[in-house]
Amino acid sequence: MKRLALIIFIVSVFAWTKGQDPQFTQFYANPLYLAPSFAGATAGDRLSSVYRNQWPELNNVFVSYSFSYDHFFENFNSGVGVLVMRDVAGSGDMGLLNAGILYSYDIKVNKDFHLRPGVHFNYTQMGIDYYKLIWNDQLSSGGVGGATIEQPPTDAYKPDVDFAVSLIGYTDRAWGGFTVDHLLRPNYGLYNNEARWPIKYTIFGGYQIVKRGQLLNPVDETLSLAFYYMHQDIYNQVVLGLYWYKAPLMLGFWYRGIPFFRGGNGEYQKDPRGDALAFLVGYKMNQLRVGYSYDFTISNLVSSTGGAHEVSITYEFKSTRKKQKARMVPCPEF
């Protein structure tokens, strides 16, 4: 009963407070979700998929799926992509569905520096399976059962549209950019109430400390530092990471959290240790990349949630284009 009560509480908070977007640990394995400027920023056509199971000890409270495809049009110096993301929360299958088209344009400022602005047009829908919900009048000392007097909502699925913009600047070793998402602030409120999704601001970047290669394989070892900052409504998140790639293996380590951060209510966060430590192992085989990461919770939830598991699969088609290297953003691939 305690676990059931905790699940109901978490899903209720997710449903009725101002929402937050799903966060992926392997954000560079899901580049179109991170920023539309990444559309077409690849050596060939690219298919990517990511699966995330957050807090598995609570019976799949948060499960997220993402699928994307992007392509670069050489003659127009433009990248185009499609992104579908599905996020499901709790036993009531309260889900967020996003499906959108992305566009980016590569600007060669000089021989060393490029800019990539991008836009994302998005159809979005929030929904819930009313008949899978557990209400207060169904709970008893003997467990869960019986019918409820609660009436199903007339708008169990809330469709809307959304828009995002981004910009990336990069050289041969460094990159940095930002994304502003939910500019149209779609309404996800059920039961005829209004709940506008807050605008999300993301800043990211990094630098390749080590970059080695051979004649037949120009880059076969890199060591990169990377960071990620997100602000949405009253929430802030910082990720600091280190990636080491030695063909064909990739290892990664992140810290997620803001120690001793003073929030918007004027008080320090409850746990000064932060949120989680994340570990990654990835393997690259020709055009195929497979990555697995695990988030080890270091906050007060360490004994209750089971962390988070994430799997990414990316396939890049071989490209016959000649000048592709000038468009490659040097960020990690997981």
C-alpha positions, 0 to 999 in steps of 0.5 A: 500500500505504501508503494501504491500510495507513492506511485499515485502521489508522483503521477498526481504531481506530474499531472496537476502541476506545471509540467516538465519535459522528459530528460534523456541522459544520452542527450547527444544520442538523441540530438534532434530532441536536444536542438533542431540545429542538429538536423542533418549534422551528420556524415550521412542519413541518420536513424536514431531511437532511444528508450528510457525507463526511469525509476523502475522500482516503482513499476515503470512510473516514467517510460520514454521513447524517441525516434528520429530521422534526418538528412542533409540536402547538399545543394541547399546547405540545409538539414531536415528531420522528423522526430517522434517522442512518446512519454508515459507516466504511471498505471493510468498511461498518462502520456505525452506524444510529440511529432514534428518536423525540424529544419536547420541551415549551415552557415560557414562564417569562416574556414574554422567556424560554422553556425547552425540555426534551427527550427522545430514545428511540432504537433503535441498531445497529452492524454490519459487512459481514465479506466486504468486510474485508481481513485480514492474511493477504490482504496481499502484496507484489503487492497484495490477494487470496486467501481468509482463514482468519478466521471471520465473527462470529456477531453481525455486527449488534449491536442495542440501545436508547438514551436522551438528554435535553436542555434549551434556554433562549432569549430573543429574541436569546440561546440556550443548552443542553445534551444528555446522550446515551447514558444507557443506554450501548448495547453495540456490541461484535462477536465477543461482546465488550462495548464500551459506548458512552461517555456524551456531554455537549454544551453549546452556545449563542450570541447575535445581535449584529445583528438587523435587519428591515423591516416586511414582513420582520421579520428579514432580516439577523443576525450571530450568535456561536455555540459548541459543546462536546462531551465523550465519554470522553477526547475533548473538542471545542470549536467557535467560530463566526460566522454572517452572514445577509443574505436570502437568503444565509448565510455562516459560519466556524468554528474547531474545536479546543482549542489547548494543551489538556492531555488526560486522559493529562497531555500536551498534544495533539500539534498545538496548532493544533487540528483544522480551520477550516470555511467555510459558504455557505447559500441560503434560498429561501422554505421551502427552505434549502440549505447547503454547508460545507467543513472545512479540516484544520489539524492534522498530517493536512492533507496526507492527508485532504482535509478534509470536505464537508457538504451540508444541505437543509431544507424548512419547510412554511408555518404558519398558526399565529398565535403561532409567533414566541414559540417560535422559538429565535434560533440560526442555521439552518445 
